Amino acid sequence: MSGRKIGTLVVVVVRATYLHNKSLLRKQDPYCVLRLGDQTLRTNAIKHGGQRPEWNEELRFSIYETAEEELARTGGKGAADAPLPPPQTDAKAKDPSERTMHLSCYAEHFKKPDFIGETTFDPTEALRKGEMDGKGSTSNVNGLPDPGMPSIPFRIRDTLRSGPKRDLPVKCISK
C-alpha cells in the first residue's frame, strides 16, 4: 500500500560530458531516463547532442510517505480496520514511496535505444534540506574508481521547502 502524497521532487537534468559515442557515422541523440519508485520520466533527445548534450530540462516526481513516516506521523495509531500489509515476496514490486533515484542515459536509434550509462542515488538529503550537495557513485563495470566516466550534473530541489538551486555532478556507470 502506498502512502499519501507529501510533495514534489524537481530534478533538473543540466548536461552531460564525456558520454561514450554509440553512433558510428554521426553524433548521437542522447536522452536520460529517471526512475523513482513506480514513476519513470525522460528528457527529450538532443538531436546531434553527441558526447556533450545540454538538456536543462526539469522533471517532476511525486513523493509519497513511507510506512515509517506514516507510523511516526500517526504515532502508530492507524485505523483499527485497516487491511494487513501484503506478504513479503522475493519479487520486488515497484513501491511509490521508494526513494532511490535511477538515472540512465541512452542514445536514440531507429531500431532500439543504445544504452550509454546509468547510476543510482538517494535524494533523501534534498527532501530533508530542500537541496542536495555531493556526488553520485563513480565506478566502472568492475567496481573500481574510473576518472573517465561520463558526468551528468543536475539540480534537485524539494518544492515543499524553498532552498537554493545547486548543480550536483553525478557520474554514470558505463558499460
Residue frames relative to the residue before (quaternion, step in Angstrom):
aa qw qx qy qz dx dy dz
M 1.0000 0.0000 0.0000 0.0000 0.00 0.00 0.00
S 0.3233 -0.7561 0.5348 0.1944 3.56 -0.87 0.89
G 0.5113 -0.6439 0.4856 0.2971 3.51 -1.22 0.61
R 0.6526 -0.5007 0.3846 0.4189 3.52 -1.31 -0.04
K 0.5649 -0.5866 0.4513 0.3650 3.57 -1.20 0.52
I 0.1154 -0.8227 0.5554 0.0375 3.57 -0.80 1.02
G 0.8184 -0.1277 0.0794 0.5547 3.61 1.18 -0.08
T 0.4182 -0.6673 0.5554 0.2672 3.49 -1.39 -0.21
L 0.2215 -0.7491 0.6116 0.1256 3.55 -0.96 0.91
V 0.1759 -0.7879 0.5857 0.0723 3.57 -0.72 1.10
V 0.0627 -0.7785 0.6245 0.0027 3.57 -0.76 1.09
V 0.1306 -0.7744 0.6158 0.0637 3.56 -0.80 1.03
V 0.2018 -0.7579 0.6112 0.1058 3.58 -0.52 1.19
V 0.2550 -0.8217 0.4968 0.1138 3.56 -0.41 1.24
R 0.7485 -0.2899 0.2612 0.5361 3.58 0.41 -1.21
A 0.2676 -0.7254 0.5982 0.2107 3.55 -1.32 0.03
T 0.1082 -0.7719 0.6216 0.0782 3.53 -1.19 0.57
Y 0.8434 0.1862 -0.1581 0.4785 3.54 -1.20 0.65
L 0.2405 0.7573 -0.5681 0.2143 3.59 0.94 0.78
H 0.4804 -0.6338 0.5137 0.3220 3.57 -1.10 0.64
N 0.3790 -0.7368 0.5142 0.2215 3.58 -0.80 1.00
K 0.1936 -0.8101 0.5490 0.0699 3.58 -0.61 1.18
S 0.6375 0.5046 -0.3250 0.4832 3.59 1.27 -0.13
L 0.3763 -0.7620 0.4874 0.2001 3.57 -0.80 0.99
L 0.8029 0.3457 -0.1534 0.4607 3.59 0.88 -0.90
R 0.8004 0.1117 -0.0525 0.5866 3.60 1.17 -0.35
K 0.6536 -0.4710 0.3812 0.4535 3.56 -1.28 -0.06
Q 0.4828 -0.6861 0.4714 0.2719 3.57 -1.02 0.84
D 0.3761 -0.6938 0.5726 0.2220 3.56 -1.34 0.38
P 0.0482 -0.8639 0.5010 0.0188 3.64 0.30 1.20
Y 0.0048 0.7569 -0.6532 -0.0175 3.51 -1.32 0.51
C 0.3480 -0.7255 0.5576 0.2039 3.56 -1.29 0.40
V 0.1698 -0.7350 0.6476 0.1071 3.54 -1.22 0.68
L 0.0832 -0.7898 0.6072 0.0252 3.57 -0.81 1.04
R 0.0795 -0.7958 0.6002 0.0100 3.56 -0.95 0.93
L 0.0374 0.7603 -0.6458 0.0591 3.54 -0.95 0.99
G 0.8158 -0.0459 -0.0173 0.5763 3.57 -0.46 1.22
D 0.7789 -0.2853 0.2247 0.5113 3.57 -0.74 -1.03
Q 0.5725 0.5853 -0.3745 0.4352 3.61 1.28 0.23
T 0.0304 -0.7822 0.6223 -0.0043 3.57 -0.95 0.91
L 0.0156 0.7843 -0.6181 0.0504 3.56 -0.81 1.08
R 0.1304 -0.7954 0.5858 0.0846 3.57 -1.18 0.49
T 0.4756 -0.6277 0.5307 0.3134 3.50 -1.28 0.45
N 0.5803 -0.5227 0.4645 0.4175 3.54 -1.30 0.07
A 0.4929 -0.6160 0.5109 0.3414 3.57 -1.16 0.51
I 0.3127 -0.7310 0.5764 0.1886 3.56 -0.99 0.87
K 0.3787 -0.7491 0.5028 0.2066 3.56 -0.41 1.29
H 0.8425 -0.0284 -0.0522 0.5353 3.55 -0.75 1.14
G 0.2310 0.8070 -0.5062 0.1979 3.59 1.09 0.74
G 0.2654 -0.8195 0.4758 0.1775 3.56 1.22 -0.43
Q 0.7891 -0.3048 0.2498 0.4712 3.54 -1.02 -0.90
R 0.7695 0.2835 -0.1610 0.5492 3.60 1.26 -0.23
P 0.0815 0.8279 -0.5503 0.0715 3.62 0.58 1.07
E 0.1953 -0.7456 0.6220 0.1382 3.56 -1.26 0.50
W 0.1769 -0.8043 0.5634 0.0667 3.56 -0.63 1.18
N 0.0399 0.8090 -0.5836 -0.0584 3.59 0.69 -1.12
E 0.3949 0.7321 -0.4417 0.3362 3.53 1.00 0.94
E 0.2996 -0.7674 0.5511 0.1328 3.55 -0.94 1.01
L 0.0610 -0.7785 0.6245 0.0098 3.57 -0.87 1.03
R 0.1939 -0.8031 0.5584 0.0743 3.59 -0.93 0.91
F 0.1097 -0.7886 0.6049 0.0138 3.53 -0.84 1.11
S 0.3951 -0.6776 0.5638 0.2588 3.57 -1.04 0.80
I 0.2198 -0.7626 0.5976 0.1145 3.56 -1.01 0.88
Y 0.1582 -0.8005 0.5763 0.0458 3.54 -0.85 1.07
E 0.5721 -0.6020 0.4504 0.3278 3.52 -1.19 0.68
T 0.3661 -0.7091 0.5555 0.2334 3.58 -0.98 0.85
A 0.6739 -0.4835 0.3617 0.4258 3.58 -1.27 0.28
E 0.6449 0.5234 -0.3220 0.4544 3.61 1.00 -0.81
E 0.6596 0.5005 -0.3072 0.4691 3.58 0.98 -0.84
E 0.6363 0.5220 -0.3271 0.4644 3.57 1.03 -0.76
L 0.6482 0.5063 -0.3162 0.4727 3.59 0.97 -0.83
A 0.6529 0.5054 -0.3157 0.4676 3.59 0.97 -0.82
R 0.6646 0.5125 -0.3008 0.4529 3.59 0.99 -0.84
T 0.7684 0.3636 -0.1925 0.4901 3.57 0.89 -0.92
G 0.4395 -0.6993 0.4591 0.3272 3.58 1.26 -0.13
G 0.6483 -0.5324 0.3139 0.4447 3.58 1.16 0.55
K 0.5997 0.5470 -0.3630 0.4576 3.58 1.28 0.09
G 0.0215 0.7904 -0.6093 0.0606 3.54 -0.29 1.27
A 0.6994 -0.3993 0.3398 0.4857 3.52 -1.26 -0.22
A 0.5103 -0.6717 0.4456 0.2998 3.58 -0.88 0.95
D 0.7395 0.3867 -0.2292 0.5011 3.57 1.07 -0.64
A 0.3177 0.7583 -0.5098 0.2532 3.59 1.21 0.41
P 0.5030 -0.6594 0.4554 0.3237 3.59 -0.95 0.77
L 0.5476 -0.6019 0.4690 0.3432 3.54 -1.20 0.57
P 0.5376 -0.6120 0.4477 0.3688 3.60 -1.07 0.57
P 0.5759 -0.5872 0.4225 0.3809 3.60 -1.12 0.54
P 0.5739 -0.5936 0.4213 0.3752 3.60 -1.10 0.56
Q 0.5193 -0.6306 0.4791 0.3211 3.56 -1.14 0.69
T 0.0703 -0.7795 0.6217 0.0319 3.56 -0.97 0.86
D 0.6259 -0.5366 0.4035 0.3969 3.53 -1.27 0.23
A 0.6219 0.5178 -0.3457 0.4749 3.58 1.09 -0.64
K 0.2989 -0.7826 0.5232 0.1564 3.55 -0.68 1.11
A 0.2395 -0.7717 0.5757 0.1255 3.57 -0.49 1.19
K 0.5090 -0.6263 0.4847 0.3372 3.56 -1.16 0.56
D 0.1760 -0.7981 0.5743 0.0472 3.53 -0.57 1.23
P 0.4301 -0.7215 0.4696 0.2719 3.63 -0.63 1.02
S 0.6845 0.4689 -0.3010 0.4701 3.61 1.14 -0.47
E 0.3767 0.7211 -0.4888 0.3150 3.62 1.28 0.11
R 0.2088 -0.8291 0.5132 0.0743 3.58 -0.82 0.97
T 0.5107 0.6059 -0.4572 0.4038 3.62 1.11 0.46
M 0.2591 -0.7678 0.5716 0.1287 3.56 -0.77 1.09
H 0.1476 -0.7660 0.6224 0.0636 3.56 -0.94 0.97
L 0.0601 -0.7917 0.6079 0.0024 3.57 -0.77 1.06
S 0.0096 -0.7871 0.6160 -0.0297 3.58 -0.77 1.07
C 0.2028 -0.7667 0.5988 0.1118 3.54 -1.11 0.72
Y 0.0549 -0.7989 0.5986 -0.0234 3.56 -0.92 1.01
A 0.3070 -0.6816 0.6196 0.2393 3.53 -1.34 0.31
E 0.4352 -0.6989 0.5034 0.2622 3.56 -0.77 1.06
H 0.0100 0.7854 -0.6160 0.0604 3.55 -0.96 0.92
F 0.5756 -0.6315 0.3802 0.3539 3.60 -0.99 0.71
K 0.6889 0.4397 -0.3002 0.4918 3.64 1.07 -0.50
K 0.7405 -0.2435 0.1950 0.5952 3.57 0.67 -1.12
P 0.6083 -0.5755 0.3846 0.3885 3.61 -1.10 0.55
D 0.3361 -0.7100 0.5827 0.2082 3.56 -1.18 0.70
F 0.3957 -0.7228 0.5210 0.2226 3.56 -0.78 1.07
I 0.1948 -0.7823 0.5832 0.0993 3.60 -0.91 0.96
G 0.7546 -0.2981 0.2335 0.5360 3.60 0.76 -0.99
E 0.1197 -0.7912 0.5953 0.0727 3.57 -1.29 0.22
T 0.0207 -0.7681 0.6391 0.0343 3.52 -1.33 0.30
T 0.2031 -0.7363 0.6214 0.1745 3.56 -1.30 0.21
F 0.0420 0.7818 -0.6219 0.0171 3.54 -1.20 0.54
D 0.4278 -0.6956 0.5286 0.2316 3.52 -1.30 0.42
P 0.2228 -0.8114 0.5271 0.1187 3.63 -0.46 1.14
T 0.2866 0.7970 -0.4960 0.1913 3.62 1.23 0.29
E 0.6241 0.5456 -0.3456 0.4399 3.60 1.00 -0.79
A 0.6402 0.5151 -0.3232 0.4695 3.58 1.01 -0.79
L 0.6573 0.5042 -0.3128 0.4647 3.59 1.01 -0.78
R 0.6818 0.4853 -0.2862 0.4665 3.57 1.05 -0.75
K 0.8070 0.3013 -0.1315 0.4907 3.60 0.83 -1.00
G 0.4880 -0.6474 0.4522 0.3719 3.58 1.17 -0.45
E 0.7633 0.1689 -0.1310 0.6097 3.58 1.32 0.08
M 0.1971 -0.7860 0.5720 0.1270 3.56 -1.22 0.19
D 0.0540 -0.7779 0.6261 -0.0053 3.55 -0.93 1.00
G 0.5366 0.6270 -0.4543 0.3354 3.57 -1.05 0.62
K 0.4270 -0.6769 0.5298 0.2809 3.54 -1.31 -0.28
G 0.4687 -0.6531 0.5194 0.2900 3.52 -1.20 0.60
S 0.7157 -0.4274 0.3121 0.4558 3.55 -1.28 -0.01
T 0.0954 -0.7792 0.6181 0.0417 3.55 -1.03 0.82
S 0.3738 0.6978 -0.5418 0.2825 3.54 -0.21 1.24
N 0.4351 -0.6720 0.5231 0.2923 3.52 -1.20 0.46
V 0.7808 -0.3417 0.2249 0.4723 3.56 -1.28 -0.12
N 0.6990 0.4638 -0.2681 0.4738 3.60 1.08 -0.70
G 0.5517 -0.6279 0.3896 0.3867 3.61 1.25 -0.01
L 0.5496 0.6039 -0.3979 0.4182 3.59 1.27 0.17
P 0.5825 -0.5723 0.4228 0.3929 3.62 -1.08 0.57
D 0.0247 -0.7947 0.6062 -0.0183 3.57 -0.98 0.84
P 0.2939 -0.8016 0.4916 0.1713 3.60 -0.29 1.21
G 0.6671 0.5219 -0.3108 0.4313 3.61 1.17 -0.32
M 0.3736 0.7491 -0.4805 0.2613 3.60 1.20 0.28
P 0.5445 -0.6018 0.4569 0.3642 3.59 -1.09 0.59
S 0.2320 -0.7807 0.5709 0.1038 3.55 -1.09 0.75
I 0.0467 -0.7790 0.6252 0.0140 3.58 -0.97 0.91
P 0.1327 -0.8021 0.5763 0.0830 3.61 -0.17 1.19
F 0.0853 0.7783 -0.6205 0.0437 3.53 -1.16 0.60
R 0.3893 -0.6917 0.5567 0.2450 3.54 -1.31 0.33
I 0.1065 -0.7624 0.6341 0.0735 3.52 -1.14 0.69
R 0.1222 0.7710 -0.6223 0.0583 3.54 -0.97 0.81
D 0.3970 -0.6961 0.5573 0.2176 3.50 -1.19 0.71
T 0.3848 -0.7578 0.4757 0.2266 3.60 -0.65 1.04
L 0.5494 0.6014 -0.4140 0.4064 3.60 1.22 -0.10
R 0.7631 0.2486 -0.1332 0.5815 3.56 1.16 -0.61
S 0.3417 -0.7119 0.5566 0.2582 3.56 -1.11 0.48
G 0.1420 0.7797 -0.5943 0.1366 3.55 -0.77 1.02
P 0.6273 -0.5467 0.3808 0.4034 3.56 -1.20 0.35
K 0.4273 -0.6619 0.5462 0.2844 3.54 -1.17 0.60
R 0.0078 0.7962 -0.6045 0.0257 3.57 -0.91 0.91
D 0.4408 -0.6602 0.5351 0.2889 3.53 -1.12 0.66
L 0.1130 -0.7803 0.6138 0.0401 3.55 -1.02 0.85
P 0.2529 -0.7740 0.5525 0.1779 3.61 -0.46 1.09
V 0.0332 -0.7767 0.6290 -0.0083 3.55 -0.86 0.99
K 0.3110 -0.7657 0.5374 0.1675 3.55 -0.82 0.97
C 0.3547 -0.7103 0.5672 0.2190 3.55 -1.12 0.69
I 0.3550 -0.6757 0.5949 0.2521 3.53 -1.17 0.59
S 0.2121 -0.8156 0.5312 0.0872 3.57 -0.44 1.21
K 0.1399 -0.7720 0.6147 0.0812 3.51 -1.15 0.66
